[in-house]
Amino acid sequence: MNEIVIKKEDAVFWMDKSGCWCNDGGKFRKKKIIDLFHQSISKDDDGYFVSQVRDEIFEKVYFRFEDTALFVFAVIFKDDIILKLNTGKHLPLDPSRLIIKDDNLYFTTEEDLIKFSERALMQISSIFEDAGEENGDHLVINVNGNKFQILEQPND
């Protein structure tokens, strides 16, 4: 199978800081295209890319992003709390992996920084608490009666 690789500098689309796909014409509007792009995100040593196979050709396009390429798009409250990513992947919430950076909430993994979308942030906010001034005035998350401090990263 032949392979075509487009460097991110040459890509005609990018992801904005809110997780929206954009090109010179503005934000993408067709939900099917948006979903296809999100679901085709992969990562290798050279960075994040979207790919497809078409006519026996593997097309791989690295893309630019303003903040991160991965987003929590939904929070599912069941027995455990599940984070649904823009890629469609589900991750269990580990509260110790939450951080605040530049007034945004992120989930960290060994390899990735995953930003909460506004919608996901609204969903998870129901289990946030303010620890209060006497306890350092930081944000905590209450998961099944256990409280975890959300660490703040310094601004860049």
DRENTI-484023 format. One record per atom (N, C-alpha, C): atom name; x, z, y; residue number from 1. Coordinates in steps of 0.02 Angstrom, whole numbers, plus 50000, padded with zeros to 5 digits. Each point is the difference from the previous one (the first is absolute). Layout:
<sites>
gugu, x, z, y, lumvex
CA, X, Z, Y, NUM $
...
</sites>
This chain:
<sites>
gugu, x, z, y, lumvex
N, 50042, 50000, 49941, 1 $
CA, 49958, 50000, 50059, 1 $
C, 50045, 50000, 50062, 1 $
N, 49985, 49957, 50047, 2 $
CA, 50037, 49997, 50063, 2 $
C, 49979, 50058, 50044, 2 $
N, 50045, 50020, 50044, 3 $
CA, 49987, 50055, 50045, 3 $
C, 50015, 49980, 50072, 3 $
N, 49954, 50018, 50044, 4 $
CA, 50010, 49991, 50072, 4 $
C, 50001, 50069, 50031, 4 $
N, 50052, 50015, 50039, 5 $
CA, 50007, 50064, 50033, 5 $
C, 50004, 49989, 50075, 5 $
N, 49956, 50035, 50036, 6 $
CA, 50000, 49997, 50074, 6 $
C, 50026, 50067, 50026, 6 $
N, 50051, 49998, 50042, 7 $
CA, 50027, 50062, 50030, 7 $
C, 49950, 50027, 50050, 7 $
N, 50002, 50066, 50012, 8 $
CA, 49951, 50031, 50045, 8 $
C, 50005, 49972, 50071, 8 $
N, 50060, 49980, 50020, 9 $
CA, 50008, 49971, 50067, 9 $
C, 49963, 49934, 50006, 9 $
N, 49988, 49967, 49945, 10 $
CA, 49967, 49935, 50000, 10 $
C, 49926, 50003, 49983, 10 $
N, 49976, 50059, 49980, 11 $
CA, 49929, 50008, 49982, 11 $
C, 49957, 49993, 50063, 11 $
N, 49942, 49968, 49992, 12 $
CA, 49955, 49989, 50057, 12 $
C, 49947, 50054, 50006, 12 $
N, 50005, 50051, 49958, 13 $
CA, 49953, 50056, 50003, 13 $
C, 50039, 50066, 49995, 13 $
N, 49967, 50055, 50019, 14 $
CA, 50029, 50066, 49997, 14 $
C, 49944, 50051, 49995, 14 $
N, 50020, 50063, 49989, 15 $
CA, 49952, 50054, 49997, 15 $
C, 50010, 50045, 50061, 15 $
N, 49945, 50015, 50035, 16 $
CA, 50006, 50043, 50059, 16 $
C, 50003, 50074, 49980, 16 $
N, 50006, 50044, 50049, 17 $
CA, 50009, 50071, 49986, 17 $
C, 49937, 50034, 49971, 17 $
N, 49944, 49964, 50000, 18 $
CA, 49938, 50027, 49971, 18 $
C, 49986, 49972, 49930, 18 $
N, 50044, 49957, 49975, 19 $
CA, 49990, 49971, 49934, 19 $
C, 49961, 49936, 50000, 19 $
N, 49992, 49969, 50059, 20 $
CA, 49964, 49936, 50005, 20 $
C, 50049, 49942, 49997, 20 $
N, 49980, 49948, 49964, 21 $
CA, 50041, 49939, 49996, 21 $
C, 49987, 49959, 50063, 21 $
N, 50054, 49972, 50028, 22 $
CA, 49995, 49962, 50062, 22 $
C, 50043, 49937, 49996, 22 $
N, 49982, 49952, 50043, 23 $
CA, 50043, 49942, 50012, 23 $
C, 49993, 49984, 50075, 23 $
N, 50027, 49944, 50021, 24 $
CA, 49997, 49984, 50071, 24 $
C, 49929, 49993, 50026, 24 $
N, 49951, 49989, 49957, 25 $
CA, 49930, 49995, 50019, 25 $
C, 49965, 50067, 50005, 25 $
N, 50035, 50055, 49983, 26 $
CA, 49970, 50066, 50003, 26 $
C, 49993, 50031, 49931, 26 $
N, 49956, 50049, 49994, 27 $
CA, 49989, 50033, 49936, 27 $
C, 49962, 49954, 49953, 27 $
N, 50019, 50004, 49936, 28 $
CA, 49962, 49963, 49949, 28 $
C, 49929, 50027, 50000, 28 $
N, 49952, 49956, 49987, 29 $
CA, 49929, 50020, 50002, 29 $
C, 49964, 49993, 49932, 29 $
N, 50024, 49957, 49957, 30 $
CA, 49966, 49989, 49936, 30 $
C, 50020, 50053, 49949, 30 $
N, 49950, 50040, 49979, 31 $
CA, 50013, 50056, 49956, 31 $
C, 50034, 49978, 49935, 31 $
N, 49981, 49944, 49971, 32 $
CA, 50030, 49977, 49938, 32 $
C, 50075, 49988, 50008, 32 $
N, 50019, 49970, 50056, 33 $
CA, 50070, 49986, 50013, 33 $
C, 50038, 50065, 50012, 33 $
N, 49970, 50045, 50040, 34 $
CA, 50031, 50065, 50014, 34 $
C, 50012, 50038, 49935, 34 $
N, 49949, 50004, 49958, 35 $
CA, 50005, 50036, 49937, 35 $
C, 50053, 49968, 49955, 35 $
N, 50002, 49934, 49998, 36 $
CA, 50049, 49964, 49959, 36 $
C, 50071, 50016, 50023, 36 $
N, 50011, 50000, 50065, 37 $
CA, 50066, 50016, 50027, 37 $
C, 50020, 50072, 49981, 37 $
N, 49955, 50047, 50011, 38 $
CA, 50015, 50070, 49985, 38 $
C, 50016, 50009, 49925, 38 $
N, 49960, 49971, 49958, 39 $
CA, 50008, 50009, 49928, 39 $
C, 50062, 49965, 49972, 39 $
N, 50028, 49953, 50038, 40 $
CA, 50058, 49965, 49975, 40 $
C, 50066, 50027, 50028, 40 $
N, 49997, 50057, 50034, 41 $
CA, 50062, 50031, 50027, 41 $
C, 50042, 50027, 49942, 41 $
N, 50063, 49982, 50001, 42 $
CA, 50050, 50026, 49954, 42 $
C, 50062, 50016, 50039, 42 $
N, 50047, 50031, 49966, 43 $
CA, 50063, 50020, 50033, 43 $
C, 50057, 49989, 49952, 43 $
N, 50055, 49975, 50027, 44 $
CA, 50062, 49995, 49962, 44 $
C, 50057, 50023, 50044, 44 $
N, 50061, 49988, 49980, 45 $
CA, 50058, 50023, 50038, 45 $
C, 50004, 49970, 50070, 45 $
N, 49967, 49943, 50011, 46 $
CA, 50001, 49967, 50065, 46 $
C, 49943, 50020, 50045, 46 $
N, 49952, 50039, 49975, 47 $
CA, 49945, 50024, 50041, 47 $
C, 49932, 49984, 49972, 47 $
N, 49950, 50005, 50042, 48 $
CA, 49931, 49988, 49981, 48 $
C, 49984, 49925, 50007, 48 $
N, 49959, 49976, 49953, 49 $
CA, 49981, 49930, 50001, 49 $
C, 49930, 49992, 49969, 49 $
N, 49969, 49944, 50015, 50 $
CA, 49939, 49980, 49966, 50 $
C, 50018, 49938, 49959, 50 $
N, 49964, 49990, 49946, 51 $
CA, 50018, 49944, 49957, 51 $
C, 49937, 49971, 49968, 51 $
N, 50009, 49938, 49977, 52 $
CA, 49948, 49966, 49962, 52 $
C, 50032, 49946, 49957, 52 $
N, 49965, 49982, 49947, 53 $
CA, 50021, 49943, 49960, 53 $
C, 49950, 49944, 50013, 53 $
N, 50028, 49942, 50018, 54 $
CA, 49958, 49943, 50016, 54 $
C, 50034, 49936, 49975, 54 $
N, 49966, 49962, 49959, 55 $
CA, 50027, 49937, 49975, 55 $
C, 50069, 50009, 49969, 55 $
N, 50007, 50050, 49956, 56 $
CA, 50064, 50013, 49966, 56 $
C, 50057, 50019, 50047, 56 $
N, 49982, 50024, 50060, 57 $
CA, 50050, 50023, 50049, 57 $
C, 49985, 50072, 50018, 57 $
N, 50051, 50042, 49995, 58 $
CA, 49994, 50070, 50020, 58 $
C, 50020, 50004, 50074, 58 $
N, 49952, 50017, 50043, 59 $
CA, 50013, 50008, 50071, 59 $
C, 50007, 50073, 50017, 59 $
N, 50053, 50017, 50035, 60 $
CA, 50015, 50069, 50017, 60 $
C, 50016, 50001, 50075, 60 $
N, 49960, 50037, 50038, 61 $
CA, 50008, 50002, 50073, 61 $
C, 50012, 50073, 50021, 61 $
N, 50061, 50013, 50023, 62 $
CA, 50015, 50065, 50029, 62 $
C, 49966, 50003, 50069, 62 $
N, 49976, 50058, 50019, 63 $
CA, 49963, 50005, 50063, 63 $
C, 50024, 50059, 50041, 63 $
N, 49989, 49993, 50065, 64 $
CA, 50015, 50053, 50047, 64 $
C, 49941, 50048, 50003, 64 $
N, 50014, 50062, 50018, 65 $
CA, 49948, 50050, 50010, 65 $
C, 50021, 50046, 50056, 65 $
N, 49952, 50022, 50040, 66 $
CA, 50015, 50040, 50059, 66 $
C, 50016, 50073, 49983, 66 $
N, 49973, 50026, 49945, 67 $
CA, 50011, 50070, 49982, 67 $
C, 50020, 50005, 49927, 67 $
N, 49953, 49985, 49957, 68 $
CA, 50012, 50001, 49928, 68 $
C, 49955, 49947, 49968, 68 $
N, 50018, 49980, 49940, 69 $
CA, 49961, 49949, 49965, 69 $
C, 49945, 50030, 49955, 69 $
N, 50005, 50065, 49989, 70 $
CA, 49952, 50033, 49956, 70 $
C, 49957, 50050, 50039, 70 $
N, 49936, 49999, 49985, 71 $
CA, 49951, 50043, 50034, 71 $
C, 49953, 50032, 49950, 71 $
N, 49979, 50061, 50016, 72 $
CA, 49945, 50031, 49964, 72 $
C, 49937, 49974, 50034, 72 $
N, 49959, 49964, 49964, 73 $
CA, 49939, 49972, 50028, 73 $
C, 49939, 50043, 49984, 73 $
N, 50004, 50042, 49948, 74 $
CA, 49943, 50043, 49982, 74 $
C, 50026, 50062, 49964, 74 $
N, 49962, 50054, 50007, 75 $
CA, 50014, 50063, 49965, 75 $
C, 49940, 50014, 49956, 75 $
N, 50013, 50008, 49936, 76 $
CA, 49947, 50011, 49950, 76 $
C, 50003, 50073, 49977, 76 $
N, 49946, 50036, 50012, 77 $
CA, 49997, 50070, 49980, 77 $
C, 49963, 50005, 49934, 77 $
N, 50037, 50014, 49947, 78 $
CA, 49971, 50012, 49933, 78 $
C, 50030, 50066, 49976, 78 $
N, 50016, 50005, 49936, 79 $
CA, 50034, 50060, 49976, 79 $
C, 50066, 50008, 50037, 79 $
N, 50035, 49945, 50008, 80 $
CA, 50061, 49997, 50040, 80 $
C, 49985, 49959, 50062, 80 $
N, 50044, 50003, 50049, 81 $
CA, 49993, 49957, 50059, 81 $
C, 50044, 49938, 49988, 81 $
N, 49969, 49942, 50005, 82 $
CA, 50034, 49937, 49986, 82 $
C, 50005, 49959, 50064, 82 $
N, 50059, 49973, 50011, 83 $
CA, 50012, 49956, 50058, 83 $
C, 49997, 49928, 49977, 83 $
N, 49956, 49961, 50031, 84 $
CA, 49995, 49929, 49983, 84 $
C, 50039, 49961, 50053, 84 $
N, 50050, 49963, 49977, 85 $
CA, 50043, 49963, 50045, 85 $
C, 49973, 49931, 50016, 85 $
N, 50026, 49969, 50051, 86 $
CA, 49981, 49932, 50019, 86 $
C, 50014, 49950, 49944, 86 $
N, 50046, 50016, 49956, 87 $
CA, 50017, 49956, 49944, 87 $
C, 49950, 50006, 49943, 87 $
N, 49956, 50050, 50003, 88 $
CA, 49953, 50013, 49946, 88 $
C, 50024, 50055, 49953, 88 $
N, 50063, 50018, 50006, 89 $
CA, 50029, 50052, 49957, 89 $
C, 49971, 50068, 50019, 89 $
N, 49992, 50044, 49950, 90 $
CA, 49976, 50069, 50011, 90 $
C, 50057, 50048, 49986, 90 $
N, 50009, 50049, 50046, 91 $
CA, 50050, 50052, 49992, 91 $
C, 49967, 50068, 50006, 91 $
N, 50018, 50047, 49957, 92 $
CA, 49974, 50068, 50010, 92 $
C, 50032, 50032, 50061, 92 $
N, 49962, 50038, 50037, 93 $
CA, 50027, 50034, 50059, 93 $
C, 50044, 50058, 49978, 93 $
N, 50061, 49999, 50023, 94 $
CA, 50046, 50057, 49994, 94 $
C, 50009, 50025, 50072, 94 $
N, 49967, 50056, 50018, 95 $
CA, 50002, 50023, 50069, 95 $
C, 50070, 50012, 50027, 95 $
N, 50048, 50014, 49957, 96 $
CA, 50068, 50011, 50022, 96 $
C, 50034, 49936, 50024, 96 $
N, 49969, 49944, 49988, 97 $
CA, 50027, 49935, 50021, 97 $
C, 49968, 49973, 50064, 97 $
N, 49960, 50041, 50033, 98 $
CA, 49970, 49980, 50064, 98 $
C, 50046, 50019, 50057, 98 $
N, 50007, 49954, 50048, 99 $
CA, 50038, 50015, 50061, 99 $
C, 49963, 49972, 50060, 99 $
N, 50015, 50028, 50058, 100 $
CA, 49975, 49974, 50063, 100 $
C, 50060, 49972, 50038, 100 $
N, 49994, 49939, 50023, 101 $
CA, 50053, 49967, 50037, 101 $
C, 49967, 49960, 50056, 101 $
N, 50022, 50010, 50062, 102 $
CA, 49972, 49964, 50057, 102 $
C, 49924, 50006, 50002, 102 $
N, 49974, 50060, 49986, 103 $
CA, 49928, 50014, 50001, 103 $
C, 49961, 49960, 49948, 103 $
N, 50032, 49977, 49947, 104 $
CA, 49967, 49965, 49945, 104 $
C, 50013, 50038, 49935, 104 $
N, 49953, 49995, 49954, 105 $
CA, 50007, 50032, 49935, 105 $
C, 50026, 49950, 49949, 105 $
N, 50050, 50021, 49961, 106 $
CA, 50030, 49958, 49949, 106 $
C, 50004, 50037, 49935, 106 $
N, 50000, 49962, 49946, 107 $
CA, 50014, 50025, 49933, 107 $
C, 50065, 49969, 49979, 107 $
N, 50046, 50040, 49973, 108 $
CA, 50065, 49973, 49981, 108 $
C, 50005, 49997, 49924, 108 $
N, 50035, 49949, 49977, 109 $
CA, 50019, 49996, 49929, 109 $
C, 50076, 49996, 49998, 109 $
N, 50028, 49993, 49941, 110 $
CA, 50072, 49993, 49994, 110 $
C, 50026, 49941, 50041, 110 $
N, 49960, 49947, 50004, 111 $
CA, 50023, 49937, 50030, 111 $
C, 49963, 49980, 50063, 111 $
N, 49941, 50026, 50011, 112 $
CA, 49957, 49972, 50052, 112 $
C, 49972, 50053, 50048, 112 $
N, 49985, 49977, 50060, 113 $
CA, 49964, 50038, 50050, 113 $
C, 49932, 49966, 50007, 113 $
N, 49947, 50037, 49987, 114 $
CA, 49933, 49973, 49998, 114 $
C, 49958, 50032, 50055, 114 $
N, 49975, 49960, 50045, 115 $
CA, 49964, 50025, 50058, 115 $
C, 49925, 50004, 49985, 115 $
N, 49968, 50052, 50025, 116 $
CA, 49927, 50006, 49994, 116 $
C, 49967, 49957, 50053, 116 $
N, 49953, 49959, 49979, 117 $
CA, 49960, 49961, 50047, 117 $
C, 49954, 50048, 50036, 117 $
N, 49970, 49977, 50055, 118 $
CA, 49953, 50043, 50036, 118 $
C, 49943, 50023, 49956, 118 $
N, 49974, 49955, 49960, 119 $
CA, 49943, 50018, 49956, 119 $
C, 50021, 50053, 49949, 119 $
N, 50058, 49991, 49969, 120 $
CA, 50024, 50049, 49950, 120 $
C, 50015, 50067, 50033, 120 $
N, 50026, 49997, 50061, 121 $
CA, 50014, 50062, 50036, 121 $
C, 49935, 50038, 50014, 121 $
N, 49948, 49965, 50018, 122 $
CA, 49935, 50033, 50011, 122 $
C, 49974, 50030, 49935, 122 $
N, 50011, 49965, 49944, 123 $
CA, 49976, 50026, 49936, 123 $
C, 50036, 50064, 49980, 123 $
N, 50066, 50001, 50009, 124 $
CA, 50038, 50059, 49977, 124 $
C, 49999, 50057, 50051, 124 $
N, 49980, 49986, 50061, 125 $
CA, 50002, 50052, 50052, 125 $
C, 49955, 50060, 49985, 125 $
N, 49951, 49991, 49956, 126 $
CA, 49955, 50055, 49984, 126 $
C, 50036, 50057, 49965, 126 $
N, 50060, 49988, 49973, 127 $
CA, 50036, 50054, 49966, 127 $
C, 50063, 50021, 50039, 127 $
N, 50004, 49980, 50063, 128 $
CA, 50054, 50022, 50045, 128 $
C, 49980, 50065, 50033, 128 $
N, 50049, 50041, 50015, 129 $
CA, 49990, 50062, 50037, 129 $
C, 50059, 50009, 50047, 129 $
N, 49987, 50033, 50055, 130 $
CA, 50053, 50020, 50046, 130 $
C, 50023, 50069, 49979, 130 $
N, 50064, 50009, 49988, 131 $
CA, 50026, 50065, 49978, 131 $
C, 49995, 50053, 50054, 131 $
N, 49992, 49978, 50063, 132 $
CA, 49995, 50047, 50055, 132 $
C, 50067, 50016, 50031, 132 $
N, 49996, 50021, 50061, 133 $
CA, 50061, 50014, 50039, 133 $
C, 50044, 50054, 49967, 133 $
N, 49968, 50050, 49971, 134 $
CA, 50038, 50055, 49970, 134 $
C, 50039, 49977, 49938, 134 $
N, 49981, 49944, 49971, 135 $
CA, 50035, 49974, 49940, 135 $
C, 50039, 49936, 50016, 135 $
N, 50019, 49991, 50061, 136 $
CA, 50042, 49943, 50017, 136 $
C, 49963, 49939, 50025, 136 $
N, 49934, 50006, 50007, 137 $
CA, 49959, 49947, 50028, 137 $
C, 50012, 49932, 49967, 137 $
N, 50000, 50000, 49934, 138 $
CA, 50009, 49938, 49963, 138 $
C, 49936, 49983, 49961, 138 $
N, 49997, 49940, 49976, 139 $
CA, 49943, 49975, 49963, 139 $
C, 50009, 50015, 49926, 139 $
N, 49946, 50022, 49967, 140 $
CA, 50002, 50011, 49928, 140 $
C, 49943, 49961, 49968, 140 $
N, 50009, 49987, 49936, 141 $
CA, 49948, 49967, 49962, 141 $
C, 49979, 50049, 49945, 141 $
N, 49934, 50007, 49990, 142 $
CA, 49973, 50046, 49952, 142 $
C, 49976, 49959, 49939, 142 $
N, 50038, 50006, 49946, 143 $
CA, 49983, 49964, 49938, 143 $
C, 49982, 50050, 49946, 143 $
N, 49936, 50002, 49983, 144 $
CA, 49975, 50046, 49949, 144 $
C, 50019, 50072, 50014, 144 $
N, 49995, 50020, 50063, 145 $
CA, 50014, 50069, 50019, 145 $
C, 50074, 50014, 50013, 145 $
N, 50043, 49952, 49986, 146 $
CA, 50072, 50008, 50014, 146 $
C, 50017, 49965, 50065, 146 $
N, 50037, 50035, 50043, 147 $
CA, 50017, 49973, 50065, 147 $
C, 50072, 49976, 50001, 147 $
N, 50010, 49940, 50025, 148 $
CA, 50066, 49970, 50004, 148 $
C, 50013, 49979, 50072, 148 $
N, 50059, 50019, 50026, 149 $
CA, 50019, 49980, 50067, 149 $
C, 50020, 49927, 49999, 149 $
N, 49978, 49963, 50051, 150 $
CA, 50020, 49930, 50007, 150 $
C, 50058, 50000, 50049, 150 $
N, 50057, 49977, 49977, 151 $
CA, 50061, 50001, 50040, 151 $
C, 49999, 49945, 50053, 151 $
N, 50027, 50016, 50057, 152 $
CA, 50006, 49950, 50054, 152 $
C, 50071, 49974, 50001, 152 $
N, 50005, 49933, 50001, 153 $
CA, 50065, 49967, 50006, 153 $
C, 50013, 49990, 50075, 153 $
N, 50061, 50008, 50021, 154 $
CA, 50015, 49987, 50071, 154 $
C, 49988, 49926, 50017, 154 $
N, 49980, 49987, 50063, 155 $
CA, 49992, 49931, 50022, 155 $
C, 50067, 49965, 50002, 155 $
N, 49998, 49936, 49985, 156 $
CA, 50063, 49960, 50000, 156 $
C, 50029, 49993, 50068, 156 $
</sites>
